[in-house]
Amino acid sequence: MRLNKTLIGLGAAAALTVGLAGPVAAQTPSEIQGRGTVNIGLLVDFPPFGILDEAGNPDGYDADVARLLAEDMGVELNLVPVTGPNRIPYLVSNQVDILVASLGITPERAEQVDFSDPYAGIEIFVFGDADLEVTGPEGLSGQNIAVARASTQDTSITEIAPDDANIQRFDDDASAVQALLSGQTPLMGASNVVISQINTMAPDQFDTKFSLRQQSQAIAVRPGSDELLAYINDFLGRVKEDGSLNALHEEWVGGPLPEFVISGQ
């Protein structure tokens, strides 16, 4: 796995100030190609999908997928760091053309953006102190649970948690992890990727309690961008078939693309 930043070190990413040009309205491949630049939003606080490299530049699996897409379109790439809460607003307000931002496909989000076929996938869990026995939603009663605000784990836990559970929402995964590691909360909602990072930093202190959902991640465009979406889906089909997408996944995530990503389900 290619990853040289820990979650704790990425806490500052949420405070990153992005200098953006005026809003753009490109919604077709020809408009983007005519401009010669594509603005792609991505997270930089979600290792290994989105990180900052040693020089402070966006990197990770999502960044490399964005680079492949820009190269395929024959345009220059402008990577725009976004956060979980503002990534969809950045897209629909024309501040970016495309999101390659670890955006899980949900019915609620599909009302705001158009999703491509999957290009990645994760499974999310309730995770926490090894000494705490939690086997299902009822075990969340009276517990403090950290989540990244507006994330799929936030939505999933909110749907199942008892009324007396205290869901503490943070701006990003790094802050939620800090809450868990510091003892502020004994539990958190986390993906298998984040869990792997926590177990590296704090071995044997925490364990997985139960699965919340399997999540396909997709590239997102503004509603009605049918030509652009068709181009992206064709691109994804080609990079899945030729193995280049799987190679990036192996490099960054440490394993092959999940079967449900390859099949597009």
C-alpha positions as CSV (number, residue, x, y, z in Angstrom):
1,M,0.0,0.0,0.0
2,R,1.4,3.4,-1.0
3,L,0.6,5.7,1.9
4,N,2.9,8.0,3.8
5,K,0.5,10.2,5.7
6,T,-1.4,9.2,8.8
7,L,-4.9,10.3,9.5
8,I,-3.8,12.4,12.5
9,G,-1.4,14.3,10.3
10,L,-4.2,15.1,7.9
11,G,-6.4,16.9,10.4
12,A,-5.3,20.3,9.0
13,A,-6.7,19.4,5.6
14,A,-10.2,20.6,6.6
15,A,-8.8,24.1,7.1
16,L,-7.3,24.3,3.6
17,T,-8.4,27.4,1.8
18,V,-8.9,26.9,-1.9
19,G,-8.3,29.6,-4.4
20,L,-10.9,29.1,-7.2
21,A,-11.4,30.9,-10.4
22,G,-14.9,32.1,-11.4
23,P,-17.6,29.5,-11.7
24,V,-17.5,27.4,-14.9
25,A,-20.4,25.9,-16.7
26,A,-18.7,23.1,-18.7
27,Q,-21.0,20.1,-18.7
28,T,-19.9,18.3,-21.9
29,P,-16.6,16.7,-22.9
30,S,-16.3,19.2,-25.8
31,E,-16.8,22.2,-23.6
32,I,-14.0,20.9,-21.2
33,Q,-11.7,20.0,-24.1
34,G,-12.3,23.4,-25.8
35,R,-11.3,25.1,-22.5
36,G,-8.2,22.8,-22.2
37,T,-8.6,22.3,-18.5
38,V,-10.8,20.2,-16.3
39,N,-11.5,21.1,-12.6
40,I,-11.9,18.0,-10.5
41,G,-12.8,18.1,-6.9
42,L,-11.4,15.5,-4.5
43,L,-11.0,14.9,-0.8
44,V,-7.5,15.2,0.8
45,D,-8.5,13.9,4.3
46,F,-9.5,10.3,3.4
47,P,-6.4,8.0,3.1
48,P,-5.6,6.3,0.8
49,F,-8.2,7.7,-1.6
50,G,-7.4,11.3,-0.9
51,I,-4.3,12.7,0.9
52,L,-1.8,15.5,0.7
53,D,1.7,14.5,-0.3
54,E,4.9,15.6,1.4
55,A,4.8,18.9,-0.7
56,G,1.2,19.6,0.3
57,N,-0.3,18.6,-3.0
58,P,-3.4,16.4,-3.5
59,D,-2.5,12.8,-4.0
60,G,-4.0,9.3,-3.5
61,Y,-6.1,6.9,-5.5
62,D,-8.7,9.5,-6.4
63,A,-6.0,11.9,-7.6
64,D,-4.5,9.2,-9.8
65,V,-8.0,8.3,-11.2
66,A,-8.5,12.0,-11.9
67,R,-5.1,12.2,-13.7
68,L,-6.1,9.2,-15.8
69,L,-9.4,10.8,-16.8
70,A,-7.8,14.2,-17.6
71,E,-5.1,12.4,-19.7
72,D,-7.8,10.5,-21.5
73,M,-9.7,13.8,-22.3
74,G,-6.5,15.4,-23.5
75,V,-6.7,18.4,-21.1
76,E,-4.8,19.9,-18.2
77,L,-5.9,18.8,-14.7
78,N,-6.7,21.3,-11.9
79,L,-7.2,19.3,-8.7
80,V,-9.5,21.2,-6.3
81,P,-9.5,20.0,-2.6
82,V,-13.0,19.7,-1.2
83,T,-14.5,18.4,2.1
84,G,-17.2,15.9,2.8
85,P,-19.8,18.6,3.4
86,N,-18.9,20.9,0.6
87,R,-18.1,18.6,-2.3
88,I,-21.6,18.4,-3.8
89,P,-22.1,22.2,-3.3
90,Y,-18.8,22.8,-5.2
91,L,-20.1,20.7,-8.1
92,V,-23.6,22.1,-8.4
93,S,-22.4,25.7,-8.1
94,N,-20.0,25.1,-11.0
95,Q,-16.8,25.5,-9.0
96,V,-15.7,22.1,-10.2
97,D,-16.7,20.2,-13.4
98,I,-16.4,16.7,-11.9
99,L,-16.1,15.0,-8.5
100,V,-13.7,12.1,-8.0
101,A,-14.1,12.5,-4.2
102,S,-14.9,9.1,-2.7
103,L,-18.5,9.9,-3.0
104,G,-20.7,6.9,-2.1
105,I,-23.8,6.2,-4.2
106,T,-26.9,6.9,-2.2
107,P,-30.5,7.7,-3.3
108,E,-30.3,11.1,-1.5
109,R,-27.2,12.1,-3.3
110,A,-28.6,10.9,-6.6
111,E,-31.2,13.6,-6.3
112,Q,-28.4,16.2,-6.4
113,V,-25.8,14.8,-8.8
114,D,-25.6,12.2,-11.6
115,F,-23.4,9.2,-10.7
116,S,-21.1,7.2,-13.0
117,D,-20.5,3.5,-12.8
118,P,-18.5,2.6,-9.7
119,Y,-14.7,3.2,-9.7
120,A,-14.1,2.1,-6.1
121,G,-15.9,0.6,-3.2
122,I,-15.6,0.3,0.6
123,E,-17.5,-1.3,3.5
124,I,-18.3,0.8,6.5
125,F,-18.6,-0.5,10.1
126,V,-19.3,0.6,13.7
127,F,-15.8,0.4,15.2
128,G,-14.5,1.1,18.7
129,D,-13.0,0.1,22.0
130,A,-12.1,-3.6,22.1
131,D,-13.5,-4.0,25.6
132,L,-16.9,-2.7,24.5
133,E,-19.3,-5.3,23.3
134,V,-21.6,-4.0,20.6
135,T,-23.1,-6.5,18.2
136,G,-26.0,-4.5,16.7
137,P,-27.8,-1.2,16.7
138,E,-29.2,-1.8,20.2
139,G,-25.7,-1.7,21.5
140,L,-25.4,2.0,20.5
141,S,-27.9,2.9,23.2
142,G,-26.4,5.6,25.5
143,Q,-23.1,5.6,23.6
144,N,-21.1,8.4,22.1
145,I,-20.3,7.7,18.4
146,A,-18.0,9.8,16.2
147,V,-18.7,10.2,12.5
148,A,-17.6,12.5,9.7
149,R,-20.4,14.9,9.0
150,A,-22.5,14.3,5.9
151,S,-20.7,11.0,5.3
152,T,-22.4,7.7,4.5
153,Q,-21.4,6.4,7.9
154,D,-23.2,9.4,9.4
155,T,-26.4,8.6,7.4
156,S,-26.2,4.9,8.2
157,I,-25.7,5.3,11.9
158,T,-28.4,8.0,12.1
159,E,-30.9,5.6,10.5
160,I,-30.3,2.8,13.0
161,A,-29.2,4.4,16.3
162,P,-31.5,4.4,19.3
163,D,-32.9,7.8,20.3
164,D,-30.5,8.0,23.3
165,A,-27.3,7.5,21.2
166,N,-25.2,10.6,21.0
167,I,-23.9,10.9,17.5
168,Q,-21.0,13.4,17.4
169,R,-20.4,14.9,14.0
170,F,-16.9,16.1,12.9
171,D,-15.8,17.9,9.8
172,D,-13.7,15.0,8.5
173,D,-12.6,11.5,9.3
174,A,-9.3,12.7,10.8
175,S,-11.2,14.6,13.5
176,A,-13.5,11.6,14.2
177,V,-10.5,9.4,14.5
178,Q,-8.9,11.8,17.0
179,A,-12.1,11.7,19.0
180,L,-11.8,7.9,19.2
181,L,-8.1,7.8,19.9
182,S,-8.4,10.4,22.7
183,G,-11.2,8.6,24.4
184,Q,-13.7,11.4,23.6
185,T,-15.9,8.7,22.1
186,P,-15.7,4.9,22.5
187,L,-17.2,4.2,19.0
188,M,-17.1,5.7,15.5
189,G,-18.4,4.9,12.1
190,A,-15.5,4.1,9.8
191,S,-14.7,2.5,6.5
192,N,-12.5,-0.6,6.2
193,V,-9.7,1.7,4.9
194,V,-9.8,4.0,7.9
195,I,-10.0,1.0,10.2
196,S,-6.8,-0.4,8.7
197,Q,-5.0,2.9,9.4
198,I,-6.3,3.1,13.0
199,N,-5.2,-0.5,13.7
200,T,-1.7,0.4,12.4
201,M,-1.5,3.4,14.8
202,A,-3.1,1.7,17.8
203,P,-2.9,-2.1,17.5
204,D,-5.2,-4.2,19.6
205,Q,-7.0,-1.2,21.1
206,F,-10.1,-1.4,18.9
207,D,-12.1,-3.8,16.9
208,T,-14.9,-4.0,14.3
209,K,-18.4,-4.3,15.9
210,F,-20.8,-4.8,13.0
211,S,-21.2,-3.9,9.3
212,L,-23.3,-0.9,8.3
213,R,-23.3,-1.1,4.5
214,Q,-21.3,-1.9,1.4
215,Q,-20.7,1.2,-0.5
216,S,-19.9,1.8,-4.2
217,Q,-18.1,5.0,-4.9
218,A,-18.7,6.8,-8.2
219,I,-17.6,9.9,-10.1
220,A,-20.2,12.6,-10.0
221,V,-21.3,15.2,-12.5
222,R,-24.0,17.9,-12.5
223,P,-27.5,16.7,-13.3
224,G,-28.2,16.7,-17.0
225,S,-24.6,16.3,-18.1
226,D,-25.5,13.2,-20.1
227,E,-22.7,13.4,-22.7
228,L,-20.1,13.9,-20.0
229,L,-21.5,11.0,-17.9
230,A,-21.4,8.8,-21.0
231,Y,-17.8,9.7,-21.7
232,I,-16.8,9.0,-18.1
233,N,-18.6,5.6,-18.1
234,D,-16.8,4.7,-21.3
235,F,-13.5,5.7,-19.8
236,L,-14.2,3.6,-16.7
237,G,-15.1,0.6,-18.8
238,R,-11.8,0.9,-20.7
239,V,-9.6,1.3,-17.6
240,K,-11.3,-1.6,-15.9
241,E,-10.8,-3.8,-18.9
242,D,-7.2,-2.9,-19.5
243,G,-6.2,-3.3,-15.8
244,S,-5.0,0.2,-15.2
245,L,-7.7,1.0,-12.7
246,N,-7.0,-2.2,-10.8
247,A,-3.3,-1.4,-10.8
248,L,-4.0,2.0,-9.1
249,H,-6.2,0.3,-6.6
250,E,-3.5,-2.3,-5.8
251,E,-0.9,0.5,-5.4
252,W,-2.9,2.7,-3.1
253,V,-5.4,0.5,-1.3
254,G,-3.3,-2.7,-1.1
255,G,-5.7,-5.0,-2.9
256,P,-7.7,-5.6,-6.1
257,L,-10.8,-3.8,-7.0
258,P,-13.9,-5.3,-5.3
259,E,-15.9,-7.5,-7.5
260,F,-19.0,-5.3,-7.1
261,V,-16.9,-2.4,-8.5
262,I,-15.7,-4.4,-11.5
263,S,-19.3,-5.6,-12.3
264,G,-20.7,-2.2,-11.8
265,Q,-23.3,-3.3,-9.3
